[in-house]
Amino acid sequence: MTDQQTAGRRVLQSIADEYITRRGNELISLKRGLITKEKFMEDAAEYIAANFGTGEEETDRLLREFEDYVFGYSRLSPLIDDPEISDIRVMSHDSIRVKRQGRRQESGVYFSDEEEYRTFIDYVAAKNKVSVSNLSAIQRFTDSSSHPDFILRFTVSMPIVNTYEEPYLCIRKVPRHFPLLSDLVKKGMMDETCARILALRFRLGSTLICGGNSSGKTTLLNALKETIPDDMAVMVVQQADELTTMYHPDMMFLHSIPASGESKASYDLENISIAGLTMDVDFFIIGEIKGSEAIYLLNAACTGQLCAGTIHSISAMRATDKLVDYAMQSSRYSRNELMRMMDCFKTIVFMKNFKVASVYSCKGWNEERGELDYERLV
């Protein structure tokens, strides 16, 4: 980087710092829609001209760079725009890795120094109305409005909980226009016969989709829920806004809110699952089952309500054990009783490497063996 580029970067950091530390309320008002983008940029132009611009051309250049910074994500914007990249992991200011078409690799992008990176972290937090500090050193939040093609799920951890001295930043890009079942057939996730089986069974009984990280669980669930008939009321409960709808007219979405340093109020998946089940729904979906919310999903399925969810598991058969383990965290039922209740999940789908690896049908509880009977369909 040349001396001129370095100087320009320092000026941009100074402008960004002004809007993060002293004019943060303007960023929040912009995010909330209380002021327009045009008004925000007019005020920024006046500030830049008064404090940094040496002429109209220089002021315009700084204003364009600041606009890119505010309405994009600075140096990470090209990575966010790239449709082949699903995940971005910032290990330090000079180490940024991505997952491109399922393969992890260096991005070729970096921040000039630690100061620029720390300013960027503060900006990301301010833009998304969260606080990163020693009181809230690990933050998870979602930006569902900045990018036309992706919903961005952020996880930030600050140095107080990290072994090294720089923040970690992970970004999961969730396609806004997600593939439907027919698209997933074309992509090779499954064949047409498998797609028909899954679509039919999804409407006739509760479904559990399992697999490892980035195996395609959420992608499949997103596509399957679009097959739910319009005359069914659907409630979707999730930690991050990964599940959306393109067509269904009666689908509600609730997401969890963790407590922060500024507020002790929190709404975890258990809280919002309870609320969701009081809202007169025909189909109840939990985006990713991670804890005691499992018992509410299981109870709903046992009352005849159609349910679906995803869960991490190394195999289809281990998925039921995992859900029961979670259900036991807030349940008076014994493990044996919960396992018997699992026969209400009629379909278990195991995902691996973004493909449907197997599909099982639950045939019910086998009293003689004391376990569930399954038949492999795919």
Salt bridges, closest charged atoms under 4 A:
ASP17 OD2 - ARG22 NH2 3.93
GLU18 OE1 - ARG22 NE 2.75
GLU18 OE2 - ARG23 NE 3.33
GLU26 OE2 - ARG23 NH1 3.84
ASP43 OD1 - LYS39 NZ 3.30
GLU58 OE2 - ARG61 NH2 2.72
GLU65 OE2 - ARG61 NH1 2.76
GLU67 OE2 - LYS37 NZ 3.11
ASP81 OD1 - HIS147 NE2 2.75
ASP82 OD2 - ARG100 NH1 2.64
GLU84 OE1 - ARG100 NH1 3.63
ASP87 OD2 - ARG172 NE 2.49
ASP94 OD2 - HIS93 NE2 3.88
GLU106 OE2 - ARG97 NH1 3.01
ASP113 OD2 - ARG10 NH2 3.03
GLU115 OE1 - ARG10 NH1 2.92
GLU116 OE2 - ARG9 NH1 3.60
GLU116 OE2 - ARG75 NE 2.68
ASP143 OD1 - LYS31 NZ 3.39
GLU166 OE2 - HIS93 ND1 2.97
GLU226 OE2 - LYS225 NZ 2.80
ASP241 OD1 - HIS255 ND1 2.87
GLU242 OE2 - ARG153 NH1 2.64
GLU288 OE2 - HIS312 ND1 3.04
ASP321 OD1 - ARG335 NH2 3.67
ASP325 OD1 - ARG335 NH1 2.54
GLU367 OE2 - ARG340 NH1 2.74
GLU371 OE2 - ARG369 NE 2.93
ASP373 OD1 - ARG369 NH2 2.19
GLU375 OE1 - LYS363 NZ 3.46
